[in-house]
Amino acid sequence: MHIPVLFNEVMKWLDPRPGRKFIDATINGGGHGLAILEKIQPNGKLLGVEWDDKLFKELEIKSLKSKFKNNLVLVNDSYVNLKKIAEENNFVGADGVLFDLGMSSWHLNQSGRGFSFQKDELLDMRFNSDTEISALEIVNTWSKEELTKIFSEYGEEKFAEQISEGIAEARKEKAITTTKKLVEIIKKSTPARYNQKRISPATKTFQALRIAVNDELANIPIGLNSALEILKIGGLLAVISFHGLEDKIIKQKFKGYQKEGLAEILTKKPVKPQFNEVKENPRARSAKLRICRKI
């Protein structure tokens, strides 16, 4: 299951104590959330929100084994609806809200939805089956200009135009339906030196597609605003991001909250994982944690 990134740092900053109320807005496999739940007993409560319907069902089964299951509320929904979810489940006035914006290991290794460029799977990349558009549709129907735009903006891919051109040419012959085929096109469309780097040449394109499919960057400000609204005065908002675009949005939102007198930034610089954590879990290398306190 998902290895919780920056686990010790999250627990230190959120400081979950008995009787408190917390929200894990992206509970995934429960790595952070269930640990928080344990710390806030005997009377504390945790609200866990998970958008992925299949992962949610697995978490429900897993949570049944917890001796604190009666103090856990799980909701299968997107954090963009966090205010409504909190109101319906009596979590307004929470002591802390946590967002972990990274994909879980489950998504990459077990979901079968084409999130990983290291596997040969159907192009999908939806976190929730109700999402209208998939990576398959984007790759095969969006114009070359639209593809270039998302690869450039969401993936910060310098060869965005060449990759879009390669996709447009390839799909004339046959629909691009698998991750393997897409990776082949990306490699053919980029310089040989780009294919020899430590990071796969497909990394940024896959990131861009996932963001576009799930509307991730537009969702972050909505979720953060809702979280700040439902926190109690003195409550903490903690956000873990994994790439520059996410971190930029969070940094700007926190600065805005502070300027408006709504919150105080507690992390002047983002908290990053220790060397040992990155060594054990390479996916943690780009993680950044930012914290603010509602005032």
C-alpha positions in Angstrom: 0.0 0.0 0.0 0.9 3.7 -0.1 4.0 4.6 1.9 3.1 7.8 3.7 5.5 10.6 2.7 6.9 12.9 5.3 5.2 10.9 7.9 7.2 12.0 11.0 7.1 15.7 9.8 3.3 15.6 9.4 2.8 14.0 12.8 5.1 16.6 14.4 3.5 19.6 12.9 -0.2 18.5 13.2 0.5 17.2 16.8 -2.6 15.0 17.0 -3.7 14.7 20.6 -6.6 12.8 22.4 -10.0 14.2 21.8 -9.2 16.3 18.7 -10.9 16.3 15.3 -9.0 15.9 12.1 -9.7 15.6 8.4 -7.5 13.7 5.9 -8.8 15.2 2.7 -6.9 12.7 0.5 -6.8 9.6 2.7 -5.6 7.2 -0.1 -4.5 4.0 1.7 -4.8 5.5 5.1 -1.1 5.9 5.9 -1.3 9.3 7.5 -5.0 9.2 8.4 -5.1 6.0 10.4 -1.9 7.0 12.4 -3.6 10.3 13.3 -6.8 8.4 14.3 -4.7 6.3 16.7 -3.1 9.4 18.3 -6.4 11.2 18.9 -8.0 8.4 20.9 -10.0 7.7 23.1 -12.5 10.4 21.9 -10.9 11.9 18.8 -12.5 11.6 15.4 -11.1 11.5 11.9 -12.9 12.2 8.6 -11.2 10.6 5.6 -12.1 11.7 2.1 -11.1 9.6 -0.9 -12.1 10.3 -4.5 -11.0 7.0 -6.1 -14.0 4.7 -5.8 -12.0 1.5 -5.9 -9.3 2.6 -3.5 -12.1 3.8 -1.2 -13.7 0.4 -1.1 -10.3 -1.2 -0.3 -9.8 1.4 2.5 -13.3 0.6 3.9 -12.3 -3.0 4.2 -9.0 -2.2 5.8 -10.6 0.2 8.3 -12.8 -2.5 9.6 -9.7 -4.0 11.2 -9.0 -0.8 13.1 -10.0 -0.9 16.8 -10.9 2.8 16.4 -13.2 2.3 13.5 -16.2 3.8 15.3 -14.3 7.1 15.5 -13.6 7.1 11.7 -15.9 8.5 9.1 -15.0 7.7 5.4 -16.5 9.5 2.5 -16.1 8.6 -1.2 -16.0 12.1 -2.8 -13.6 14.8 -4.1 -12.1 17.3 -1.7 -13.5 20.1 -3.8 -16.7 19.3 -1.9 -14.9 19.4 1.5 -17.1 22.1 3.1 -20.3 20.2 2.3 -18.8 16.9 3.5 -17.6 18.4 6.8 -21.0 20.0 7.4 -22.8 16.8 6.8 -20.5 14.8 9.1 -20.2 17.3 11.9 -16.5 18.1 11.2 -16.8 21.9 11.0 -14.3 23.3 13.6 -11.7 20.7 12.9 -8.3 20.9 14.6 -6.4 20.1 11.4 -6.8 19.3 7.7 -4.2 17.3 5.7 -3.9 17.2 1.9 -1.4 14.7 0.4 -1.6 15.6 -3.3 0.6 12.7 -4.5 -0.5 9.5 -6.2 -0.5 6.4 -4.0 1.7 3.5 -4.9 -1.6 1.6 -5.4 -2.4 3.9 -8.4 0.9 3.2 -10.0 1.3 -0.5 -9.2 -2.2 -2.0 -8.9 -4.9 0.2 -10.4 -4.4 -0.9 -14.0 -5.4 2.6 -15.2 -2.3 3.6 -17.1 -0.8 6.0 -14.5 2.7 4.4 -14.8 4.8 4.6 -18.0 6.7 1.5 -16.7 3.7 -0.8 -17.3 1.7 -1.6 -20.4 -1.9 -0.7 -19.6 -4.9 0.9 -21.1 -4.7 4.7 -21.2 -7.2 5.9 -18.6 -5.7 7.9 -15.7 -9.0 8.7 -14.0 -9.0 8.8 -10.2 -12.8 8.3 -10.3 -14.8 6.3 -12.8 -17.4 9.1 -12.9 -14.9 11.5 -14.5 -16.1 12.2 -18.0 -12.8 12.4 -19.9 -9.9 9.9 -19.9 -6.3 10.0 -21.2 -7.4 7.8 -24.1 -9.8 10.5 -25.3 -7.3 13.4 -24.8 -4.5 11.6 -26.7 -6.7 10.5 -29.6 -9.1 13.5 -30.1 -7.6 16.7 -28.8 -5.9 18.9 -31.4 -2.1 19.1 -31.7 -2.3 22.6 -30.3 -4.3 21.6 -27.3 -1.9 18.7 -26.5 1.1 21.0 -26.8 -0.6 23.4 -24.4 -1.2 20.8 -21.7 2.2 19.2 -22.1 3.9 22.6 -21.9 1.8 24.0 -19.0 1.0 21.0 -16.9 4.1 19.0 -17.6 6.6 21.8 -18.2 7.8 19.7 -21.1 10.3 21.5 -23.4 9.6 19.1 -26.2 5.8 19.5 -26.0 5.4 20.5 -29.6 7.5 17.6 -30.9 5.6 15.0 -28.8 2.2 16.4 -29.9 3.3 16.2 -33.5 4.4 12.6 -32.9 1.0 11.7 -31.4 -0.9 13.4 -34.2 1.0 11.5 -36.8 0.8 8.1 -35.0 -3.0 8.3 -34.4 -3.7 8.8 -38.1 -2.8 5.2 -38.6 -4.2 3.7 -35.5 -5.7 4.8 -32.2 -3.2 5.1 -29.3 -4.7 3.0 -26.6 -1.9 1.8 -24.3 0.8 3.4 -22.2 3.5 1.3 -24.0 2.5 2.8 -27.4 2.5 6.3 -26.0 5.9 5.9 -24.4 7.2 4.6 -27.8 5.9 7.8 -29.5 7.4 10.1 -26.9 10.8 8.4 -27.3 10.7 8.7 -31.1 9.6 12.3 -30.9 12.4 13.5 -28.5 16.2 13.7 -29.0 18.3 10.6 -28.2 20.0 12.5 -25.4 16.7 13.1 -23.7 16.1 9.3 -23.6 19.3 8.7 -21.8 18.6 10.8 -18.7 17.9 9.3 -15.3 14.3 10.4 -15.4 12.2 8.8 -18.2 11.3 11.1 -21.2 7.7 10.1 -20.6 7.5 11.5 -17.0 6.3 15.0 -17.8 3.9 14.0 -20.5 2.2 11.4 -18.2 2.0 14.0 -15.4 0.4 16.5 -17.8 -2.2 14.0 -18.9 -3.1 12.9 -15.4 -3.5 16.6 -14.3 -5.7 17.3 -17.4 -7.9 14.3 -16.9 -8.6 15.0 -13.2 -8.5 18.8 -13.4 -6.0 18.7 -10.5 -4.6 22.2 -10.5 -8.0 23.9 -10.7 -9.2 21.7 -7.7 -6.4 22.7 -5.3 -7.5 26.3 -4.6 -11.1 25.1 -4.1 -10.0 22.5 -1.6 -7.7 24.8 0.3 -10.4 27.5 0.6 -12.9 25.0 2.0 -10.4 23.6 4.4 -9.5 27.0 5.8 -13.2 27.8 6.2 -14.0 24.7 8.2 -11.0 24.8 10.5 -11.4 26.2 14.0 -9.4 29.3 15.0 -5.9 28.0 15.6 -6.5 24.9 13.4 -3.7 23.7 11.1 -3.8 23.3 7.3 -1.1 21.0 6.1 -0.4 20.3 2.4 2.0 17.9 0.7 2.8 18.6 -2.9 5.0 16.8 -5.4 5.7 19.1 -8.3 6.4 22.8 -8.8 3.0 23.7 -10.3 1.2 22.4 -7.2 3.6 24.0 -4.8 3.4 27.3 -6.5 -0.4 27.3 -6.1 -0.2 26.4 -2.4 2.5 29.0 -1.7 0.4 31.7 -3.4 -2.8 30.7 -1.5 -1.0 30.7 1.8 0.5 34.1 1.1 -2.9 35.4 0.2 -4.4 34.0 3.4 -1.7 35.7 5.5 -2.1 39.0 3.7 -5.8 38.9 4.3 -5.3 38.1 8.0 -6.9 34.7 7.7 -3.9 32.5 8.5 -0.3 32.6 9.6 2.3 30.7 7.6 4.3 28.4 9.9 6.7 27.0 7.3 8.7 29.9 5.8 10.3 27.3 3.5 8.7 24.0 2.6 9.6 21.0 4.8 11.4 18.3 2.7 12.1 14.7 3.3 15.3 13.6 5.0 17.9 11.7 3.0 17.0 8.3 4.6 13.4 8.7 3.6 14.3 9.4 0.0 16.7 6.5 0.0 14.0 4.1 1.2 11.2 5.7 -0.9 12.5 7.4 -4.0 9.0 8.8 -4.8 9.4 11.1 -1.7 12.3 13.0 -3.3 10.1 15.8 -4.7 7.7 16.1 -1.7 7.2 19.4 0.0 5.1 20.1 3.1 3.6 23.6 3.8 1.7 24.4 7.0 -0.4 27.4 8.0 -2.5 28.2 11.0 -6.0 29.8 10.9 -6.2 33.0 12.8 
